[in-house]
Each structure stands twice: as C-alpha cells, then as structure tokens.
Amino acid sequence: MNDVNFSLRHDRIHAIIGPNGAGKTTLVNLICGRETPTSGSIIYKGKEISQQSSAKRVQSGIVYTFQVTSIFSNLSCYENVAISVQRSLKALQGKLLMVSESVIEKHVSKSLGRVGLNGKENQTAGTLPYGHQKLLEVAMSLAADPELLILDEPTQGLAQAEIENLIALIRDISKSVNVLLIEHNMGVVFSLAEYVTVMDSGTIMAEGTPSEIENNRGVQDLYLGN
Amino acid sequence: MKRKSLIYSLFLKGGVLLLLFLMQFILPTYHHSSFSKIMILASYAIGYNFLLGYTGLMSLGHAMFFASGMYSSGLSILYLGFTPLEGMIFGTMFTLTMSLIFGLFALRTSGVSFLIVTLMFGQTFFLAILYYNEFTFGQDGFSITNYLGSLVIFGKEHLYSDPSIRYNFALILLAVYLLITTIIILSPIGRILIAIRENEARTQLLGYNVFSYKLFALTFSGALAGISGAMHALLFSYIGTTFAEIHHSISPLLWTLLGGAGTVIGPLLGTGIMYYLIDFISGITSNYLLVVGVLLVLTIIWFPLGIMGTIRQRWLKWLP
C-alpha cells in the first residue's frame, strides 16, 4: 500500500477492483483490523481505529467475510450462526451468561432463512456444497449485526446460478447495511456496484461510477480491455 | 438441542457416578484404592481436557499446575499449620493465580510454540522443587499424615487416609468436576471455546476477544488440575516430585486422547483404561510401555476421536 486515501461511499455498494497484487485484500485487511498500518490512519464513524483489534472493529460494526470461505466446518449450520448471534445479542443485552437459547434460536432461524438455508440447521457445515458454505458465511456475517459488511470475492468458485442468487442477496442486504465488495468478476461488479475504486500496485488509480470506470482509458489498458 | 444434551448428559453422568458410588461396597481392597486414585487422576484429566478438547490448546506443562496445588497445600499445612480445608483453599488460590500469570505470558504464543512454552515452564517448576530442596524435600518428597488430624462426620472420627474417606472424597471431586464442566461447555462460554478450537481466526472476526477466552480456559483448567493435586495430597498424604515430572503432563494428554478429547466423560474412561492397562501389563512384562503404546495406536485406529469421541460421532450426537 502506498499513499492510499480511500473513502468508503456511504449508503452505496462500493466495489474495489484491480489485478492480482494490487493491494485490494491488504486494504480491507487494514480496514477490518487483520493488519496494522505502518503509517497513516483509519477513521470510522469519526473515530481513529488504526490500533483497534479486529474483534473490537466487529463490535463497532465492521464485519468481514473471507476470500476463502472460513466457517466452522465441523459444527452444524445452527452452531455456526449461533456463535455470531450470541455475540451481537450480548452486545444488546450485556449479559453473556444470561443469553437465552430460545432467543438465539429465533435469530439463527431468521439469519439462515434470509440466505435461503432454512432447514439446514442440523447439517454439518463442512458437508454443505461450496455455494451454500458461502451463503452460510454471509448468514454468520449478517448475524453479527454489521453496519459495514466487507465481502472479499464472494462469488469466487460459484456456479452462474449461485452467483445470480448471491447478487440478489447482496442487493437486498445493501438496503440496510453498507457493503464493500472486492471482486474480480466484472459482471458482478457492474451489476451490483454503485461506486468503484480501481487499485493497482498498492495505489488507487481511479474512482467513479461503474460507467465512468468502464470508460476510463487507463483502467481499460490495465484491467478491463477494450 | 442444548437442553436435551444437558438432560441426557446429566443422566449419563449421574448413572456413572451412582455406579461408582455403589461399587465401593463390592470392590476388593486393592481395587478400592485404585478407583480412588483413578477418580482423582480423572479429575486432573477433565481439567486438562477443558483446555485441549474444548479450546484446542495442547499443554505439556500441566503437571506444574497439579504439583503446585499439591505442594502449596502440603507445604502450607506443614509449615504454616493450616488445617486441611485451609490448605485446600490456599492450594486452589495459589494455582489459580499461577495459572493466570502463566497464561498472560504463554498465550502470546500458539500452536507448537505454546506447547514448547508449557513444556519449558513445567520443567522449570520441576527443577525449582529440586533446587529448593531444603524447603520442599526435593526428590525424597514428604508426608503430611501427622498434620492432617481427623475428620468428624456424623459424630464419627475418620482419618483422611481411611479408604471410605478417600473413595468418597475422590468421587465428590469427580462429580463436581463433571457437573461444572458440563454446565460450562453447554453454556454460551462453552460455545465460544469450541469456536476457538474449530477456527480461531473466524471467532476473532466475529467480534470475540479470543485471548480473554483462552486465558479463562487456561486459568480454569490449571485451577482444576491444582485442586486435583491438593486433593491427592490430602487423601494420599504424600507429596513428591514425581507429580511434577514431564510424564505427569503427558499422562493426562494420553488419557484424554484415548477416552475422547472434547467429551466430558472421555477423560474418566481414558484414565481408568490406561491405569488398569499399565497395571495389568506391567505384571506380565517390564516392557509394558511398549505394549501399552502399541495398544494405544491400535485403539486410535479404530477410535480416531478417542472412544467417547467416536461414539458421539457415530451414535450419540448429544454427548457434550
């Protein structure tokens, strides 16, 4: 990363694109706290959060889904989402030990239902098809009560029908949550994103609406082709 | 599912504890004493399992906690004139404090590094006992029989070394450990510990301060080990360095893996099986460790998750 000034567009689906090694994942790792900047600052809701742990950032509303799906493979889908629900309920209620299992159950059902995984509660997460594992991870992220949801290449490895399903879901999520999307699939970016940042070699080379980016000569030469 | 799991689990454990209670009336003297030892060592293993099986942290220094409970309670009775109860409480608080301080340092590492750090600290503790031998009696160890006094129960006097006292105190300790660990594992805290074991990075990125939970697990596990050590000192009166040696850290690992890491009742089963296996085979050959090792390998091939772990996977999914 080199002298990057990035501003997340509020209330829009904001996408970051760029070739491999451009610094996209590094940028989101800095935002979600998986890496610490050597210089500069990260401001979220008016507060400096550069030295905050990743856990604290999740508690503040910044939730990240991994590029390679990261779920609790040996646990049931119910438990996967319950782990996330429990923390966000605790934040509301302030009493970890007193969080009622029936309340957790209700929230888990709601989260699984939202991504279309109702009925899969007792299935072991690792036995789900890959596309469903991605959806499970989204359910876990939604259960964490995000204000900013960072999706790192969410369509990677998915079949076309699954991609379309996920696009519809992300569009639905974006009505209540800010979405930051990192993607290589240009079809997904141009159908979803309302604002695009293009990165290359650790710097931001262009920003704008999808049509502005599509018509940007430099971006075409670097990444999109004619 | 959790409530069902708790109810079935309490029935199972209640049944096992009832069986153990009734067995004291029919066991021959030798086995009566063996069962007392097994129950205390199983309690130690339950504490160990809390860290390994439920949080995914493998320690090779747990003998340090067992021995610290044993030595702190024994030495306080010997030198400070504490009563057995005061000695137990002192031993518990000492080990709790030691586990907490140790955890604050050791949990800055993970994986193999954590294993090595626990091994180092365990060995340091063992060597410290030997070094300060004018105080700890070094390799000879010491007995506190003459300092324990007697227990009065329902108007009748008993020595701590009475077989029935040993057996029932060990049983009570085991029962309390089984109950407490079951409740914690089935609680929201247990869910987080299991999440950490399964995928620590994910758990952190769901908003949990993973370090705090690991510190809780290590401190609690160390305290359980320490209380087991203190109880062992009271009931068997002998305090010695053999309980601080590395093999006493490896033993609960083997008992837990054999019985089923990540199951509450597995360590009890594993401890019992290993105890009698060694007892039986050492009567036949001096190379008993080789034979035990081969049998362990064969058992793990058939039961890769340990005995209770494999049973849970295949049949009893509700087993905590």
Interface residues (C-beta under 8 A of the other chain):
Chain A: C32 R34 S53 S54 A55 V58 Q59 V63 Y64 F66 S70 I71 F72 S73 N74 L75 Y78 E79 A82 I83 S84 Q86 R87 S88 K90 A91 L96 L97 V99 E101 M140 A144
Chain B: M1 K2 R3 S187 P188 I189 R191 I192 I194 A195 E198 N199 A201 R202 T203 Q204 L205 L206 G207 Y208 N209 V210
